[in-house]
């Protein structure tokens, strides 16, 4: 995040994460290291999570409801990067895919990090084989292993 946050206009491309630990914290840290603002959309849960210290303080928001939080994630998104995670991650990923598939939001790059992980837990091709999604829907997803690969997809999509 840091390299690409430093290279582009902070007003056009801003890192937005769930505001928590782990990969979310890494995204906010990368932006912070280069002086770029970043947003944290934290969810209040009984067992987690306090906002991480790298979210720009005035851009740290706490949500009680998942639906409202997901709406704020996607309202202005230019791309979605999804890292290995659990039920919450799957919920957010499928929400984005559904909204793009049904044209409730414009198509944006939806990038899944760690192809081995994602293919191990979701058989996207089987969904098309069984007719529950169109084979064209498989084109909504890109698999990558590195930030540079992800940025290339985003840059190519927007002609940067």
C-alpha positions in Angstrom: 0.0 0.0 0.0 2.7 2.4 0.9 4.5 2.4 -2.5 1.3 3.0 -4.4 -0.1 5.4 -1.8 3.0 7.6 -2.3 2.8 7.5 -6.1 -0.8 8.7 -6.6 -3.1 11.5 -5.5 -4.3 10.9 -2.0 -7.6 12.5 -2.8 -8.3 10.2 -5.7 -7.1 6.9 -4.2 -7.3 6.4 -0.4 -6.7 3.1 1.4 -9.8 2.0 3.2 -9.7 -1.0 5.6 -11.8 -2.6 8.3 -9.6 -0.7 10.7 -8.6 -3.8 12.7 -5.4 -5.8 13.2 -3.5 -8.0 10.8 -3.8 -7.3 7.0 -6.1 -4.3 7.8 -3.5 -2.8 10.0 -0.8 -3.4 7.4 -2.9 -1.5 4.8 -3.3 1.5 7.1 0.4 1.3 8.1 1.5 1.4 4.5 -0.4 4.5 3.9 0.8 6.1 7.1 4.4 5.4 6.3 4.2 7.6 3.2 2.1 10.3 4.8 -1.1 9.3 3.0 -4.4 9.4 4.9 -6.3 6.1 5.3 -9.8 5.2 6.5 -10.8 2.6 9.0 -14.3 1.3 9.0 -14.3 -0.6 12.3 -17.1 -2.9 13.5 -18.0 -3.1 17.1 -18.0 -6.8 18.2 -17.9 -8.5 21.6 -14.6 -10.3 21.0 -12.9 -7.7 18.7 -11.7 -5.1 17.7 -10.3 -1.7 18.6 -9.2 0.5 15.6 -5.6 0.0 14.8 -3.2 3.0 15.5 -2.4 3.7 11.8 -5.9 4.8 10.7 -6.0 8.6 10.2 -7.8 9.6 13.5 -10.4 11.8 11.9 -11.1 9.0 9.3 -11.8 6.3 11.9 -15.4 5.2 12.0 -17.2 2.7 14.2 -20.2 0.7 13.0 -22.7 -1.3 14.8 -24.3 -2.9 11.8 -22.5 -4.9 9.1 -24.8 -3.8 6.3 -24.1 -0.1 6.8 -20.4 -0.8 7.1 -20.4 -2.8 3.8 -22.3 0.0 2.1 -19.7 2.5 3.2 -16.9 0.2 2.0 -18.4 -0.1 -1.5 -20.0 3.4 -2.1 -16.8 5.0 -3.4 -14.6 2.0 -3.9 -12.3 2.1 -7.0 -11.1 -1.5 -6.3 -11.6 -4.2 -3.7 -8.6 -6.2 -2.4 -9.6 -9.3 -0.5 -7.2 -11.3 1.6 -7.7 -14.7 3.2 -10.2 -14.5 6.0 -13.2 -16.0 7.6 -17.0 -15.6 7.4 -16.8 -11.8 7.6 -14.4 -11.6 4.7 -16.5 -14.0 2.7 -19.6 -12.0 3.4 -17.9 -8.8 2.2 -16.5 -10.4 -0.9 -19.8 -12.0 -2.0 -21.6 -8.7 -1.3 -19.3 -6.9 -3.6 -19.5 -9.6 -6.3 -23.3 -9.7 -6.1 -23.6 -5.9 -6.4 -21.3 -5.9 -9.4 -22.9 -9.0 -11.0 -26.4 -7.5 -10.7 -25.2 -4.0 -11.8 -26.2 -2.4 -8.5 -22.7 -0.9 -8.6 -20.3 -0.2 -11.4 -17.7 -2.9 -12.2 -14.5 -2.3 -10.3 -11.5 -4.6 -10.0 -12.1 -7.3 -7.4 -8.8 -8.8 -6.5 -8.3 -11.9 -4.4 -4.9 -12.4 -2.8 -3.6 -16.0 -2.6 -5.2 -18.0 -5.4 -4.4 -21.2 -3.5 -6.5 -20.1 -0.5 -9.5 -18.9 -2.5 -9.6 -21.9 -4.8 -9.3 -24.1 -1.8 -12.4 -22.7 -0.1 -14.6 -21.6 -3.0 -15.0 -23.5 -6.3 -16.0 -20.6 -8.5 -16.0 -22.7 -11.6 -18.4 -25.2 -10.1 -20.9 -22.3 -9.6 -20.7 -21.7 -13.3 -20.8 -25.4 -14.1 -24.0 -25.8 -12.0 -25.5 -22.8 -13.7 -25.8 -20.7 -10.5 -23.7 -18.0 -12.0 -22.8 -17.2 -15.6 -19.4 -18.3 -16.9 -18.9 -14.5 -17.7 -19.2 -13.8 -13.9 -15.8 -15.6 -13.4 -14.3 -12.6 -15.2 -15.3 -10.4 -12.3 -12.5 -11.9 -10.2 -8.7 -11.6 -10.5 -6.3 -13.7 -8.5 -2.9 -12.2 -7.4 0.0 -13.0 -5.1 1.6 -9.6 -4.8 0.7 -5.9 -4.4 2.5 -5.2 -7.7 0.3 -7.6 -9.5 -2.8 -6.1 -7.9 -1.7 -2.6 -8.7 -1.2 -3.6 -12.4 -4.8 -4.8 -12.6 -6.0 -1.5 -11.1 -3.8 0.6 -13.3 -4.8 -1.3 -16.4 -8.5 -1.1 -15.5 -8.3 2.7 -15.1 -5.7 3.4 -17.8 -3.1 4.8 -15.4 
